[in-house]
Amino acid sequence: HFNKYLTRRRRIEIAHVLCLTERQI
């Protein structure tokens, strides 16, 4: 599952990207 692939570092990176996308929107 993605849980195993999604490490804390990846989760932080994804959160950062989501924040950037929210700013763009």
C-alpha positions as CSV (number, residue, x, y, z in Angstrom):
1,H,0.0,0.0,0.0
2,F,1.0,3.6,-0.3
3,N,1.4,3.9,3.5
4,K,4.6,1.9,3.3
5,Y,5.9,4.1,0.4
6,L,4.7,7.3,2.1
7,T,7.4,8.0,4.8
8,R,7.3,11.0,7.1
9,R,9.7,12.8,4.8
10,R,7.6,12.1,1.8
11,R,4.5,13.2,3.7
12,I,6.1,16.5,4.6
13,E,7.1,17.0,1.0
14,I,3.6,16.3,-0.1
15,A,2.2,18.6,2.5
16,H,4.5,21.3,1.2
17,V,3.3,20.7,-2.3
18,L,-0.3,20.8,-1.2
19,C,0.4,24.2,0.5
20,L,1.9,25.5,-2.7
21,T,-1.1,24.3,-4.8
22,E,-3.4,25.9,-2.3
23,R,-1.5,29.2,-2.8
24,Q,-1.8,28.9,-6.5
25,I,-5.5,28.3,-6.3
